[in-house]
Amino acid sequence: MEMWQAVVLAVLQGLTEFLPISSSAHLILPSEVFGWPDQGLAFDVAVHVGSLSAVLYYFRADIGAMVAAWFRQVAGGPASEDSRMAWYIIVATLPAGLCGVLLDGWIETNLRSMAVIASATIGFGLLLGWADRGGRERGAAVTLQTAVAVGLAQALALIPGTSRSGITMTAGLMLGLSRQQASRFSFLLSIPLILAAGLLKTLQLLAQGAAAPWGFIAMGAALSGVTAYLCIRWFMRWVERVGFMPFVIYRVLLGLALFGLMAVR
């Protein structure tokens, strides 16, 4: 992989990790359309670290408050809004984590096809549009029931093309959260999974014992992190005013493009 290809992939990772447009649908395009080589495990680790650093930095005040409140409660102190939110994120992470452990091999073998990615990109994109336009009246608070439901929805993101952020925002909207609330909870919920994925890939990389291309790794982490941070910042300011429909339209067009690519092969 050449440096300019690494730049494109790092930017793609930073954008698609958090926008509701499916990272797998985008990351399949360079190899399928242009025949790019696989970026390798070390580069995957780097861009995940970049994405994680972006969301940690953007929500640093919220995360600090939640962690402190959670430890105070565990030590016997009173529950608070921040400690409850920390528990909600833990609970909501469990379904996807469990399904990932149990089904990862089966999904890798049976669902990583362009047809599945294109279908999920379109289908779950339309569901996001319905939730944004036809969902319940918004303004509900995040509750334990909300966290469980969003966590179960997040497990569907194991299907390539679904979009983790897209399906969790969809579930939040359907449960009455505002666009801002659904987006914020989705972004905070990404932290444990990105961290787990990064640690797993790091262990796999160490087990391989291969020499790491440190220039690519540093560049990938930095570009992915900057892109992801700017993406989150822009999205949180923009989504309440404009809504999700531009992403729905984009997903449908992207899915149709993937089907078109399959047809001409």
VEXLO-77460 format. One record per residue: residue number from 1; z negated, x, y of N, C-alpha, C in turn. Coordinates in nm, 3 decimals. Atoms other than C-alpha are relative to their C-alpha. Example, Ala and Ser with C-alpha at 12.3 -4.5 7.8 and 13.67 -1.06 7.14 Angstrom:
residues 2
SITE/i/n.zz/n.xx/n.yy/ca.zz/ca.xx/ca.yy/c.zz/c.xx/c.yy
SITE/1/0.000/0.089/-0.119/-0.780/1.230/-0.450/0.000/0.090/0.120 $
SITE/2/0.006/-0.082/-0.119/-0.714/1.367/-0.106/-0.073/-0.077/0.109 $
***
This chain:
residues 265
SITE/i/n.zz/n.xx/n.yy/ca.zz/ca.xx/ca.yy/c.zz/c.xx/c.yy
SITE/1/0.000/0.084/-0.119/0.000/0.000/0.000/0.000/0.088/0.125 $
SITE/2/-0.010/-0.077/-0.123/0.101/0.134/0.339/-0.100/-0.052/0.103 $
SITE/3/0.102/0.035/-0.099/-0.124/0.127/0.644/0.032/-0.131/0.071 $
SITE/4/-0.033/0.124/-0.071/0.066/-0.151/0.822/-0.021/-0.122/-0.088 $
SITE/5/0.028/0.109/0.092/0.040/-0.367/0.511/-0.150/-0.028/-0.007 $
SITE/6/0.145/0.015/0.001/-0.334/-0.305/0.503/-0.048/-0.070/0.127 $
SITE/7/0.036/0.067/-0.126/-0.356/-0.410/0.868/0.026/-0.150/-0.009 $
SITE/8/-0.034/0.142/0.013/-0.179/-0.740/0.795/-0.099/-0.071/-0.092 $
SITE/9/0.091/0.063/0.096/-0.400/-0.814/0.494/-0.142/-0.011/0.055 $
SITE/10/0.134/0.006/-0.058/-0.721/-0.731/0.681/-0.010/-0.111/0.104 $
SITE/11/-0.001/0.107/-0.099/-0.627/-0.964/0.966/0.007/-0.137/-0.069 $
SITE/12/-0.009/0.126/0.076/-0.529/-1.237/0.717/-0.136/-0.037/-0.059 $
SITE/13/0.133/0.027/0.057/-0.866/-1.203/0.544/-0.097/-0.047/0.107 $
SITE/14/0.091/0.039/-0.107/-1.055/-1.221/0.872/0.026/-0.140/0.051 $
SITE/15/-0.035/0.134/-0.047/-0.869/-1.535/0.979/-0.029/-0.106/-0.105 $
SITE/16/0.002/0.107/0.100/-0.853/-1.727/0.652/-0.135/-0.016/-0.069 $
SITE/17/0.133/0.015/0.060/-1.210/-1.660/0.538/-0.075/-0.117/0.061 $
SITE/18/0.080/0.100/-0.068/-1.343/-1.905/0.795/0.079/-0.121/0.051 $
SITE/19/-0.078/0.117/-0.038/-1.058/-2.128/0.912/0.026/-0.087/-0.124 $
SITE/20/-0.017/0.089/0.116/-1.005/-2.436/0.688/0.144/-0.007/-0.048 $
SITE/21/-0.142/-0.002/0.033/-0.660/-2.323/0.575/0.029/0.071/-0.132 $
SITE/22/-0.015/-0.059/0.132/-0.717/-2.152/0.235/0.044/0.146/0.004 $
SITE/23/-0.033/-0.142/0.003/-0.732/-1.775/0.205/0.092/0.032/-0.117 $
SITE/24/-0.084/-0.032/0.116/-0.577/-1.775/-0.145/0.145/-0.038/0.024 $
SITE/25/-0.137/0.040/-0.030/-0.271/-1.962/-0.016/0.070/0.104/0.086 $
SITE/26/-0.060/-0.099/-0.088/-0.216/-1.691/0.243/0.012/0.137/-0.067 $
SITE/27/0.000/-0.133/0.059/-0.304/-1.384/0.042/0.097/0.012/-0.116 $
SITE/28/-0.101/-0.005/0.106/-0.058/-1.481/-0.232/0.139/0.026/0.056 $
SITE/29/-0.134/-0.009/-0.059/0.234/-1.479/0.012/0.055/0.143/0.008 $
SITE/30/-0.058/-0.135/-0.009/0.270/-1.102/0.076/0.052/0.054/-0.133 $
SITE/31/-0.044/-0.051/0.130/0.291/-1.021/-0.296/0.115/-0.082/-0.056 $
SITE/32/-0.104/0.086/0.058/0.504/-1.322/-0.393/0.130/0.005/0.079 $
SITE/33/-0.121/0.005/-0.083/0.745/-1.318/-0.099/0.058/0.138/0.022 $
SITE/34/-0.049/-0.133/-0.038/0.765/-0.949/-0.010/-0.021/0.106/-0.108 $
SITE/35/0.022/-0.094/0.107/0.655/-0.787/-0.334/-0.098/0.111/0.032 $
SITE/36/0.099/-0.102/-0.036/0.362/-0.601/-0.177/-0.088/0.032/-0.120 $
SITE/37/0.090/-0.036/0.109/0.139/-0.410/-0.417/-0.139/-0.060/0.021 $
SITE/38/0.138/0.048/-0.009/-0.213/-0.529/-0.496/-0.081/0.095/0.087 $
SITE/39/0.073/-0.084/-0.095/-0.453/-0.407/-0.229/-0.111/0.081/-0.063 $
SITE/40/0.101/-0.078/0.069/-0.706/-0.282/-0.481/-0.142/-0.048/0.029 $
SITE/41/0.138/0.048/-0.007/-1.075/-0.343/-0.535/-0.075/0.055/0.121 $
SITE/42/0.072/-0.060/-0.113/-1.199/-0.100/-0.269/0.034/-0.071/0.131 $
SITE/43/-0.041/0.069/-0.122/-0.999/-0.276/0.001/-0.060/-0.141/0.003 $
SITE/44/0.065/0.131/0.007/-1.131/-0.615/-0.119/-0.145/0.008/0.046 $
SITE/45/0.139/-0.020/-0.042/-1.485/-0.486/-0.077/-0.008/0.017/0.151 $
SITE/46/0.003/-0.029/-0.143/-1.406/-0.358/0.272/0.019/-0.125/0.084 $
SITE/47/-0.026/0.119/-0.083/-1.261/-0.684/0.405/-0.110/-0.104/-0.016 $
SITE/48/0.114/0.091/0.015/-1.549/-0.883/0.256/-0.118/0.046/0.084 $
SITE/49/0.106/-0.053/-0.085/-1.797/-0.655/0.429/0.028/-0.032/0.146 $
SITE/50/-0.036/0.034/-0.138/-1.608/-0.707/0.754/-0.025/-0.146/0.032 $
SITE/51/0.022/0.144/-0.022/-1.613/-1.087/0.718/-0.149/-0.032/0.006 $
SITE/52/0.145/0.025/0.001/-1.983/-1.083/0.633/-0.065/0.048/0.129 $
SITE/53/0.059/-0.052/-0.123/-2.070/-0.865/0.932/0.030/-0.091/0.119 $
SITE/54/-0.038/0.088/-0.111/-1.883/-1.105/1.162/-0.088/-0.124/0.006 $
SITE/55/0.079/0.123/-0.001/-2.069/-1.418/1.056/-0.148/0.031/0.022 $
SITE/56/0.139/-0.039/-0.025/-2.403/-1.234/1.051/-0.023/0.028/0.149 $
SITE/57/0.017/-0.032/-0.142/-2.350/-1.109/1.405/0.009/-0.125/0.087 $
SITE/58/-0.017/0.118/-0.083/-2.229/-1.439/1.546/-0.123/-0.091/-0.007 $
SITE/59/0.115/0.089/0.018/-2.522/-1.635/1.402/-0.132/0.078/-0.011 $
SITE/60/0.116/-0.087/0.017/-2.775/-1.353/1.432/-0.130/-0.066/0.045 $
SITE/61/0.123/0.065/-0.048/-3.024/-1.560/1.635/-0.044/-0.109/-0.097 $
SITE/62/0.033/0.106/0.096/-3.006/-1.856/1.394/-0.054/0.059/-0.130 $
SITE/63/0.041/-0.060/0.127/-3.034/-1.632/1.090/-0.138/0.062/0.012 $
SITE/64/0.131/-0.059/-0.020/-3.329/-1.441/1.232/-0.110/-0.104/0.003 $
SITE/65/0.100/0.107/-0.007/-3.513/-1.764/1.311/-0.023/-0.064/-0.137 $
SITE/66/0.014/0.064/0.133/-3.442/-1.913/0.966/-0.073/0.091/-0.097 $
SITE/67/0.066/-0.094/0.092/-3.547/-1.600/0.776/-0.149/0.010/0.031 $
SITE/68/0.141/-0.011/-0.038/-3.871/-1.567/0.973/-0.076/-0.127/-0.036 $
SITE/69/0.067/0.127/0.029/-3.953/-1.937/0.937/-0.015/-0.021/-0.151 $
SITE/70/0.007/0.016/0.145/-3.874/-1.931/0.564/-0.114/0.084/-0.058 $
SITE/71/0.108/-0.086/0.051/-4.106/-1.637/0.499/-0.137/-0.053/0.042 $
SITE/72/0.128/0.059/-0.043/-4.379/-1.804/0.706/-0.038/-0.117/-0.089 $
SITE/73/0.031/0.116/0.085/-4.352/-2.120/0.499/-0.038/0.045/-0.141 $
SITE/74/0.030/-0.049/0.134/-4.344/-1.930/0.168/-0.140/0.062/-0.004 $
SITE/75/0.133/-0.062/-0.007/-4.659/-1.746/0.283/-0.110/-0.102/0.024 $
SITE/76/0.100/0.104/-0.016/-4.833/-2.080/0.332/-0.001/-0.067/0.135 $
SITE/77/-0.006/0.062/-0.132/-4.737/-2.173/0.686/0.069/-0.135/-0.004 $
SITE/78/-0.061/0.133/-0.004/-4.600/-2.508/0.799/0.153/0.007/-0.008 $
SITE/79/-0.145/0.011/0.001/-4.243/-2.619/0.742/0.050/-0.026/0.141 $
SITE/80/-0.062/0.022/-0.130/-4.011/-2.621/1.042/0.148/-0.030/-0.022 $
SITE/81/-0.144/0.027/0.011/-3.652/-2.711/1.117/0.075/0.123/-0.052 $
SITE/82/-0.067/-0.122/0.045/-3.551/-2.348/1.066/-0.027/0.030/-0.146 $
SITE/83/0.031/-0.027/0.141/-3.732/-2.309/0.734/0.070/-0.101/-0.090 $
SITE/84/-0.073/0.100/0.080/-3.581/-2.635/0.608/0.148/0.035/-0.009 $
SITE/85/-0.141/-0.038/0.004/-3.234/-2.516/0.706/0.022/0.116/-0.097 $
SITE/86/-0.012/-0.111/0.095/-3.293/-2.195/0.511/-0.002/-0.052/-0.144 $
SITE/87/0.004/0.059/0.134/-3.389/-2.400/0.205/0.130/-0.076/-0.030 $
SITE/88/-0.124/0.074/0.021/-3.082/-2.621/0.252/0.114/0.094/-0.039 $
SITE/89/-0.106/-0.096/0.031/-2.854/-2.316/0.248/-0.018/0.056/-0.141 $
SITE/90/0.027/-0.048/0.136/-3.022/-2.184/-0.067/0.042/-0.103/-0.103 $
SITE/91/-0.033/0.107/0.094/-2.990/-2.519/-0.243/0.151/-0.023/-0.007 $
SITE/92/-0.144/0.028/-0.004/-2.629/-2.570/-0.131/0.082/0.112/-0.062 $
SITE/93/-0.072/-0.112/0.059/-2.531/-2.226/-0.262/0.000/-0.005/-0.152 $
SITE/94/0.017/-0.004/0.145/-2.649/-2.292/-0.618/0.118/-0.056/-0.080 $
SITE/95/-0.110/0.052/0.083/-2.364/-2.518/-0.746/0.119/0.094/-0.009 $
SITE/96/-0.115/-0.090/0.002/-2.085/-2.281/-0.645/-0.033/0.129/-0.074 $
SITE/97/0.040/-0.122/0.070/-2.280/-1.979/-0.769/-0.002/-0.019/-0.151 $
SITE/98/0.007/0.029/0.144/-2.346/-2.139/-1.108/0.138/-0.021/-0.059 $
SITE/99/-0.137/0.024/0.050/-1.989/-2.263/-1.147/0.082/0.128/-0.001 $
SITE/100/-0.071/-0.126/-0.004/-1.858/-1.924/-1.045/-0.032/0.089/-0.119 $
SITE/101/0.041/-0.081/0.115/-2.058/-1.750/-1.316/0.057/-0.056/-0.130 $
SITE/102/-0.041/0.063/0.125/-1.963/-2.003/-1.586/0.152/-0.012/-0.015 $
SITE/103/-0.142/0.038/0.009/-1.599/-2.072/-1.498/0.097/0.104/0.055 $
SITE/104/-0.089/-0.095/-0.066/-1.464/-1.761/-1.327/0.113/0.047/-0.090 $
SITE/105/-0.103/-0.046/0.092/-1.278/-1.636/-1.633/0.104/-0.107/-0.028 $
SITE/106/-0.093/0.110/0.029/-1.127/-1.976/-1.710/0.089/-0.029/0.120 $
SITE/107/-0.078/0.024/-0.122/-1.019/-2.027/-1.349/0.104/0.110/0.019 $
SITE/108/-0.092/-0.113/-0.015/-0.863/-1.680/-1.338/0.119/-0.013/-0.093 $
SITE/109/-0.106/0.011/0.100/-0.663/-1.756/-1.651/0.089/-0.122/0.021 $
SITE/110/-0.072/0.126/0.001/-0.561/-2.116/-1.588/0.040/-0.057/0.135 $
SITE/111/-0.024/0.066/-0.128/-0.562/-2.199/-1.217/0.062/0.088/0.106 $
SITE/112/-0.055/-0.089/-0.104/-0.429/-1.895/-1.033/0.152/0.001/-0.006 $
SITE/113/-0.145/0.012/-0.005/-0.074/-2.023/-1.010/0.041/-0.052/0.137 $
SITE/114/-0.046/0.046/-0.130/0.137/-2.096/-0.705/0.002/-0.152/0.007 $
SITE/115/-0.004/0.146/0.003/0.171/-2.461/-0.814/-0.138/-0.058/0.032 $
SITE/116/0.136/0.046/-0.025/-0.207/-2.508/-0.817/-0.038/0.026/0.146 $
SITE/117/0.035/-0.036/-0.138/-0.249/-2.328/-0.484/0.071/-0.092/0.099 $
SITE/118/-0.075/0.088/-0.090/0.026/-2.534/-0.317/-0.054/-0.142/-0.004 $
SITE/119/0.051/0.137/0.013/-0.109/-2.864/-0.454/-0.136/-0.015/0.066 $
SITE/120/0.133/0.008/-0.060/-0.467/-2.789/-0.351/0.007/0.016/0.151 $
SITE/121/-0.016/-0.019/-0.145/-0.355/-2.668/-0.008/0.037/-0.132/0.067 $
SITE/122/-0.043/0.128/-0.057/-0.182/-3.001/0.059/-0.105/-0.107/-0.022 $
SITE/123/0.091/0.109/0.033/-0.424/-3.233/-0.120/-0.131/0.007/0.075 $
SITE/124/0.127/-0.013/-0.071/-0.747/-3.099/0.024/0.019/0.006/0.151 $
SITE/125/-0.030/0.008/-0.143/-0.580/-3.060/0.362/0.006/-0.144/0.048 $
SITE/126/-0.007/0.142/-0.036/-0.501/-3.432/0.369/-0.138/-0.065/-0.005 $
SITE/127/0.137/0.052/0.006/-0.858/-3.507/0.263/-0.079/0.039/0.124 $
SITE/128/0.065/-0.044/-0.124/-0.982/-3.302/0.559/0.045/-0.087/0.117 $
SITE/129/-0.050/0.086/-0.106/-0.758/-3.506/0.788/-0.061/-0.139/-0.006 $
SITE/130/0.061/0.133/0.014/-0.894/-3.832/0.648/-0.146/0.003/0.044 $
SITE/131/0.141/-0.010/-0.037/-1.253/-3.715/0.688/-0.017/0.013/0.151 $
SITE/132/0.010/-0.020/-0.144/-1.189/-3.609/1.047/0.034/-0.127/0.077 $
SITE/133/-0.043/0.120/-0.071/-1.015/-3.931/1.148/-0.075/-0.125/-0.044 $
SITE/134/0.053/0.125/0.051/-1.172/-4.192/0.923/-0.139/0.007/-0.056 $
SITE/135/0.135/-0.015/0.053/-1.516/-4.060/0.839/-0.101/-0.089/0.072 $
SITE/136/0.106/0.080/-0.059/-1.847/-4.217/0.930/-0.024/0.040/0.145 $
SITE/137/0.041/-0.035/-0.136/-1.984/-4.231/1.281/-0.087/0.125/-0.006 $
SITE/138/0.061/-0.131/0.014/-2.105/-3.880/1.350/-0.126/0.015/0.084 $
SITE/139/0.123/-0.029/-0.072/-2.433/-3.735/1.469/-0.120/0.009/-0.092 $
SITE/140/0.110/-0.010/0.096/-2.639/-3.732/1.149/-0.050/0.144/-0.006 $
SITE/141/0.058/-0.133/0.015/-2.871/-3.439/1.088/0.023/0.050/-0.142 $
SITE/142/-0.009/-0.058/0.134/-2.842/-3.200/0.794/-0.130/-0.028/-0.073 $
SITE/143/0.116/0.030/0.083/-3.078/-3.317/0.520/0.017/0.067/-0.136 $
SITE/144/-0.011/-0.055/0.134/-3.151/-3.208/0.165/0.114/-0.066/-0.076 $
SITE/145/-0.109/0.071/0.067/-2.913/-3.477/0.037/0.135/0.050/0.049 $
SITE/146/-0.124/-0.054/-0.055/-2.644/-3.349/0.272/0.030/0.137/-0.059 $
SITE/147/-0.018/-0.136/0.051/-2.699/-2.991/0.156/0.046/-0.003/-0.146 $
SITE/148/-0.040/0.009/0.141/-2.672/-3.091/-0.212/0.146/-0.044/-0.011 $
SITE/149/-0.137/0.051/0.006/-2.351/-3.287/-0.151/0.101/0.105/0.048 $
SITE/150/-0.091/-0.104/-0.050/-2.191/-3.010/0.056/0.006/0.116/-0.100 $
SITE/151/0.001/-0.106/0.100/-2.298/-2.756/-0.206/0.086/-0.034/-0.121 $
SITE/152/-0.086/0.043/0.110/-2.132/-2.958/-0.482/0.147/0.007/0.041 $
SITE/153/-0.138/-0.010/-0.048/-1.818/-2.980/-0.269/0.045/0.145/0.006 $
SITE/154/-0.035/-0.141/-0.009/-1.828/-2.603/-0.216/0.044/0.055/-0.134 $
SITE/155/-0.040/-0.047/0.133/-1.799/-2.556/-0.592/0.149/-0.026/-0.025 $
SITE/156/-0.143/0.028/0.016/-1.451/-2.712/-0.568/0.086/0.111/0.057 $
SITE/157/-0.076/-0.109/-0.061/-1.346/-2.410/-0.361/0.036/0.107/-0.101 $
SITE/158/-0.042/-0.092/0.105/-1.325/-2.217/-0.689/0.144/-0.028/-0.042 $
SITE/159/-0.141/0.031/0.026/-0.990/-2.397/-0.728/0.082/0.069/0.108 $
SITE/160/-0.079/-0.072/-0.102/-0.742/-2.165/-0.554/0.081/-0.096/0.086 $
SITE/161/-0.071/0.085/-0.094/-0.593/-2.323/-0.244/-0.086/-0.105/0.066 $
SITE/162/0.087/0.104/-0.055/-0.889/-2.549/-0.172/-0.050/0.035/0.139 $
SITE/163/0.063/-0.051/-0.121/-1.046/-2.340/0.109/-0.148/-0.036/0.001 $
SITE/164/0.145/0.022/0.001/-1.422/-2.294/0.097/-0.046/-0.065/0.130 $
SITE/165/0.040/0.060/-0.128/-1.464/-2.364/0.467/0.057/-0.139/0.015 $
SITE/166/-0.062/0.131/-0.014/-1.221/-2.655/0.450/-0.074/-0.108/-0.077 $
SITE/167/0.063/0.104/0.081/-1.394/-2.841/0.167/-0.144/-0.026/0.045 $
SITE/168/0.136/0.023/-0.046/-1.746/-2.787/0.305/-0.001/-0.074/0.134 $
SITE/169/-0.011/0.076/-0.125/-1.641/-2.906/0.651/0.041/-0.145/-0.028 $
SITE/170/-0.040/0.135/0.039/-1.470/-3.206/0.489/-0.121/-0.080/-0.047 $
SITE/171/0.119/0.070/0.052/-1.789/-3.297/0.301/-0.098/-0.031/0.112 $
SITE/172/0.090/0.023/-0.111/-1.998/-3.255/0.614/0.045/-0.115/0.089 $
SITE/173/-0.054/0.110/-0.081/-1.771/-3.485/0.814/-0.017/-0.134/-0.071 $
SITE/174/0.012/0.125/0.076/-1.774/-3.747/0.538/-0.144/-0.048/-0.006 $
SITE/175/0.142/0.036/0.005/-2.156/-3.739/0.541/-0.057/-0.029/0.139 $
SITE/176/0.044/0.040/-0.133/-2.172/-3.808/0.914/-0.036/0.111/0.094 $
SITE/177/0.026/-0.109/-0.092/-2.212/-3.461/1.061/0.109/0.005/0.107 $
SITE/178/-0.101/-0.022/-0.103/-2.038/-3.385/1.388/0.088/0.118/-0.040 $
SITE/179/-0.087/-0.114/0.030/-1.753/-3.137/1.387/-0.075/0.132/0.019 $
SITE/180/0.077/-0.122/-0.023/-1.984/-2.873/1.535/-0.103/0.022/-0.110 $
SITE/181/0.101/-0.013/0.105/-2.259/-2.944/1.281/0.063/0.039/-0.133 $
SITE/182/-0.067/-0.029/0.127/-2.020/-2.942/0.985/0.050/0.143/-0.002 $
SITE/183/-0.053/-0.136/-0.008/-1.862/-2.617/1.103/-0.113/0.103/-0.007 $
SITE/184/0.113/-0.094/-0.001/-2.195/-2.444/1.172/-0.061/0.012/-0.140 $
SITE/185/0.059/-0.004/0.133/-2.338/-2.540/0.833/0.094/0.071/-0.099 $
SITE/186/-0.098/-0.066/0.086/-2.017/-2.429/0.661/-0.003/0.151/0.019 $
SITE/187/0.001/-0.144/-0.026/-2.026/-2.088/0.830/-0.128/0.065/-0.052 $
SITE/188/0.125/-0.056/0.052/-2.394/-2.031/0.751/-0.001/0.002/-0.152 $
SITE/189/-0.004/0.009/0.145/-2.331/-2.141/0.394/0.090/0.107/-0.062 $
SITE/190/-0.089/-0.103/0.053/-2.062/-1.875/0.358/-0.074/0.131/-0.026 $
SITE/191/0.066/-0.132/0.006/-2.314/-1.590/0.394/-0.044/0.038/-0.141 $
SITE/192/0.041/-0.043/0.134/-2.472/-1.594/0.045/0.118/0.027/-0.092 $
SITE/193/-0.113/-0.019/0.091/-2.136/-1.630/-0.131/0.081/0.125/0.034 $
SITE/194/-0.072/-0.123/-0.038/-1.961/-1.356/0.070/-0.082/0.121/-0.040 $
SITE/195/0.088/-0.110/0.038/-2.263/-1.132/0.012/0.006/0.023/-0.151 $
SITE/196/-0.004/-0.014/0.146/-2.260/-1.203/-0.362/0.134/0.056/-0.046 $
SITE/197/-0.133/-0.050/0.037/-1.883/-1.148/-0.387/0.014/0.147/0.034 $
SITE/198/-0.008/-0.140/-0.040/-1.910/-0.821/-0.196/-0.081/0.091/-0.090 $
SITE/199/0.083/-0.081/0.090/-2.194/-0.694/-0.415/0.064/0.013/-0.137 $
SITE/200/-0.064/-0.004/0.131/-2.010/-0.788/-0.734/0.119/0.095/0.000 $
SITE/201/-0.117/-0.088/-0.008/-1.692/-0.614/-0.623/-0.043/0.145/0.017 $
SITE/202/0.050/-0.136/-0.017/-1.895/-0.310/-0.517/-0.045/0.058/-0.134 $
SITE/203/0.044/-0.045/0.132/-2.053/-0.287/-0.862/0.121/0.031/-0.089 $
SITE/204/-0.122/-0.024/0.078/-1.708/-0.317/-1.021/0.068/0.130/0.044 $
SITE/205/-0.062/-0.121/-0.054/-1.579/-0.043/-0.792/-0.076/0.123/-0.047 $
SITE/206/0.081/-0.114/0.045/-1.868/0.188/-0.880/0.020/0.026/-0.149 $
SITE/207/-0.021/-0.017/0.144/-1.810/0.122/-1.250/0.133/0.068/-0.030 $
SITE/208/-0.129/-0.064/0.021/-1.449/0.232/-1.215/-0.007/0.151/0.026 $
SITE/209/0.017/-0.142/-0.029/-1.556/0.563/-1.065/0.120/0.067/0.064 $
SITE/210/-0.121/-0.057/-0.060/-1.226/0.607/-0.883/-0.030/0.046/0.143 $
SITE/211/0.014/-0.047/-0.138/-1.190/0.794/-0.554/0.040/-0.110/0.096 $
SITE/212/-0.025/0.109/-0.094/-1.204/0.553/-0.262/0.085/0.049/0.117 $
SITE/213/-0.078/-0.036/-0.119/-0.941/0.559/0.016/-0.077/-0.037/0.126 $
SITE/214/0.096/0.033/-0.106/-1.196/0.581/0.297/0.066/-0.042/0.130 $
SITE/215/-0.070/0.042/-0.122/-0.943/0.551/0.579/0.038/-0.146/-0.005 $
SITE/216/-0.036/0.141/0.017/-0.812/0.220/0.444/-0.125/-0.088/0.002 $
SITE/217/0.123/0.079/0.009/-1.165/0.100/0.373/-0.059/-0.023/0.139 $
SITE/218/0.057/0.013/-0.134/-1.294/0.171/0.725/0.086/-0.089/0.088 $
SITE/219/-0.090/0.082/-0.081/-0.988/0.020/0.888/-0.005/-0.146/-0.043 $
SITE/220/0.004/0.137/0.050/-0.997/-0.289/0.664/-0.127/-0.072/0.041 $
SITE/221/0.128/0.061/-0.039/-1.366/-0.354/0.731/-0.004/-0.031/0.149 $
SITE/222/0.005/0.019/-0.145/-1.330/-0.310/1.106/0.093/-0.113/0.045 $
SITE/223/-0.096/0.103/-0.041/-1.018/-0.524/1.143/-0.041/-0.138/-0.048 $
SITE/224/0.044/0.127/0.053/-1.146/-0.798/0.917/-0.120/-0.053/0.078 $
SITE/225/0.119/0.042/-0.073/-1.479/-0.805/1.101/0.031/-0.049/0.140 $
SITE/226/-0.035/0.041/-0.136/-1.331/-0.820/1.451/0.078/-0.130/-0.001 $
SITE/227/-0.080/0.121/0.009/-1.075/-1.082/1.351/-0.086/-0.120/-0.037 $
SITE/228/0.086/0.110/0.043/-1.335/-1.295/1.173/-0.094/-0.044/0.113 $
SITE/229/0.091/0.035/-0.110/-1.576/-1.278/1.468/0.073/-0.079/0.108 $
SITE/230/-0.077/0.072/-0.102/-1.310/-1.382/1.719/0.041/-0.137/-0.049 $
SITE/231/-0.039/0.128/0.060/-1.199/-1.655/1.482/-0.116/-0.100/0.005 $
SITE/232/0.116/0.090/-0.003/-1.550/-1.802/1.449/-0.031/-0.043/0.143 $
SITE/233/0.032/0.030/-0.140/-1.612/-1.780/1.823/0.098/-0.101/0.059 $
SITE/234/-0.101/0.093/-0.051/-1.286/-1.951/1.909/-0.013/-0.137/-0.065 $
SITE/235/0.004/0.126/0.074/-1.321/-2.214/1.638/-0.117/-0.088/0.044 $
SITE/236/0.117/0.079/-0.037/-1.673/-2.324/1.736/0.015/-0.060/0.139 $
SITE/237/-0.022/0.054/-0.134/-1.562/-2.373/2.097/0.110/-0.106/0.002 $
SITE/238/-0.124/0.077/-0.005/-1.238/-2.548/2.010/-0.005/-0.127/-0.084 $
SITE/239/-0.015/0.106/0.100/-1.300/-2.777/1.713/-0.053/-0.135/0.048 $
SITE/240/0.055/0.129/-0.045/-1.516/-3.042/1.882/0.097/-0.071/0.093 $
SITE/241/-0.091/0.058/-0.098/-1.255/-3.094/2.149/0.133/-0.045/-0.063 $
SITE/242/-0.134/0.025/0.055/-0.937/-3.084/1.940/-0.004/-0.064/-0.137 $
SITE/243/0.008/0.055/0.134/-1.047/-3.168/1.587/0.073/0.086/-0.102 $
SITE/244/-0.055/-0.075/0.113/-0.906/-3.062/1.252/0.147/-0.028/-0.028 $
SITE/245/-0.135/0.039/0.034/-0.563/-3.224/1.262/0.102/0.114/0.006 $
SITE/246/-0.096/-0.112/0.005/-0.372/-2.903/1.359/-0.008/0.079/-0.130 $
SITE/247/0.014/-0.072/0.126/-0.514/-2.737/1.047/0.055/-0.082/-0.116 $
SITE/248/-0.055/0.087/0.104/-0.419/-3.038/0.834/0.152/0.013/-0.003 $
SITE/249/-0.147/-0.011/-0.008/-0.059/-3.023/0.955/0.044/0.136/-0.051 $
SITE/250/-0.036/-0.136/0.043/-0.049/-2.648/0.902/-0.011/0.013/-0.152 $
SITE/251/0.019/-0.009/0.145/-0.184/-2.682/0.546/0.112/-0.071/-0.075 $
SITE/252/-0.108/0.074/0.066/0.074/-2.944/0.454/0.130/0.081/0.006 $
SITE/253/-0.122/-0.080/-0.014/0.356/-2.727/0.589/-0.005/0.125/-0.088 $
SITE/254/0.015/-0.119/0.084/0.220/-2.421/0.410/0.017/-0.035/-0.147 $
SITE/255/-0.015/0.043/0.139/0.191/-2.609/0.081/0.144/-0.031/-0.035 $
SITE/256/-0.142/0.030/0.023/0.547/-2.739/0.114/0.083/0.128/-0.007 $
SITE/257/-0.072/-0.128/0.003/0.666/-2.385/0.188/-0.020/0.070/-0.134 $
SITE/258/0.026/-0.061/0.130/0.500/-2.262/-0.132/0.080/-0.072/-0.110 $
SITE/259/-0.082/0.073/0.097/0.667/-2.541/-0.331/0.148/0.036/0.015 $
SITE/260/-0.138/-0.040/-0.024/0.998/-2.449/-0.167/0.029/0.138/-0.058 $
SITE/261/-0.015/-0.134/0.055/0.946/-2.086/-0.265/0.011/-0.005/-0.153 $
SITE/262/-0.009/0.016/0.145/0.887/-2.194/-0.625/0.135/-0.054/-0.042 $
SITE/263/-0.127/0.066/0.036/1.204/-2.406/-0.623/0.118/0.095/0.001 $
SITE/264/-0.115/-0.090/-0.011/1.433/-2.122/-0.523/-0.009/0.117/-0.095 $
SITE/265/0.016/-0.112/0.095/1.301/-1.886/-0.790/0.049/-0.040/-0.137 $
***
